[in-house]
């Protein structure tokens, strides 16, 4: 029988012993759980216990009344105490739930909000992730692509005029500062997790894949509907953002496992980089530790296969294509500034990579053949990849590319108004625009930065039809500065030879300013880093992310929201939480 006074006494006793902080219940306190979704319950006690002495209750009754799965008992997990795990639990009645767990020495409690969705309101959901995109990335992209005169921009990015906007908090369960794994996992599962984790709560399990799992939106869709799923990224497909749609791991670095999960997911469209993890280790350039050939397995499963832009467009336009798999680079793909203009980084090795727009268009062409609708995630990953090394011009060009990809989705929505489109970063960076650099100004480099009235306007040439100016090393350039950085030399010029590499290791193993840039430009400004000396690039920030949305359900995006609420809006508009009880 449930005895609240005994529970409180045991909890106080545990706190007095100073051991309660190590024990844990998952899902964590105040978790919001979609009705009918699958998740694992894990109970971790501090000391070793026996199954007979454990009392586990859900809403004041033995847990077996509501949870039919038989638990796995671990007598002494990792030498830290006993654990109890219930896998693939589903709760089929909305409301408040209180889970209590006690042994002879300890008592624990969490509460959850199990919520139902409304009826399905949309046929399609397209989620765009501008990875690491901050306000200044948008502003610089607008300057480049649209121009500004007498204080007015001469146009907007495609997501600037969407009907609804919200500020998104991105912090994880363990830290104010997030990474792409746990921030994207919040979008795909509605649950908080820790840095480097996706699709799991981080427990004391020693195996990366044994932590308590939570179901992703892609898995929900595949289990509960006949919709199609698409995953598009210009990073490695095993990277954190695409990986968070299919994977359940403590470590985002488990890339071979994530590649396996992409195949197992059944997603109808999978396009991006990271081919090194799809080929057996005997193949040159493979990064696998086994002989699995996932490309051949995709082919055997009925996917059309493409390895370059021409093959992608052909397959994407073919009426017969129902499933499409494409990998276009062994690593992350190249950014638009390099592909279209500079031909640097790895463009010469891989000259026919598709654009994010090509992948988005092909994905929509294939997925929209399903009369039951689709869910598509498109990631502009390289915005983040360029913000980290403080290469803002490359980040701006890829923000323009994201805008072009979003326009393709908006054009689709004109004839398919039952489509919800969401554009959001997963987290932010620290960049901001402070003025304009004028080469003609006298004096050392820092004196060439014009601020306030001295800033005036940059003189980038008019952009082409795709929104890209053909020259960025002009005489009047944006003065774009990051708020966190390692030691580096600031040149106030775009890096035309390759992506900026601000810092290199010295003999002591600490990161110092890369001497390459002082050799290239004698008056480059030495910027003593404001990050720990073990950091080679800039880091993420806790600044709010700006989300834009349009279509049915977009009105729910307003004000300040937690990142887990993005999942809630998507599953609600798709009607994925049945309100029927067993």
Buried (B, 14 or more C-beta within 10 A) or exposed (E): EEEEEEBEEBBEBBEEEEBBEBBBBBBBEEBBBBBBBBBBBBBBBBBBBEEEEBBBBBBEEEBBEBBEBEBEBBEEBEEBBBBBBBBEBBBBBBEEBEBBBBBEBBBBBBEBEBBBBEEBBBBBBBBBBBBBBBBBBBBBBBBBBBBBEEEEBEBEBBBBEBEBBBBBBBBBBBEEBBBBBBBBBBBBBBBBBBBBBBBBBBBBBEEBBBBBBBBBBBBBBBEBBEBBBBBBBBBBBBBBBBBBBBBBBBEBBBBBBBBBBBBEBBBBBBBBBBBBBBBBEEBEEBBBEEEBBBBEBBEEEEBBBBBBBEBBBEBBEBEEBBBBBBBBBBBBBBBBBBBBBBEBBBBEEBEEBBBBBBBBBBBBBBBBBBEEBBBBBBBBBBBBBBBBBBBBBBBBBBBBBBBBBBBBBBEBBEEBEBBBBBBBBBBBBBBBBBBBBBEEBEEEBEEBBBEEEEBEBBEBEEBEEBBBBEEBEBEBBBBBBBEBBBBBBBBBBBBEEEBBBBBBEEEEEBBBBBEBBBEBBEEBBEBEBEBEBEBBBBBBBBBBBBBBBBBBBBEBBEEEBBBBBBBBBBBBBBBBBBBEEE
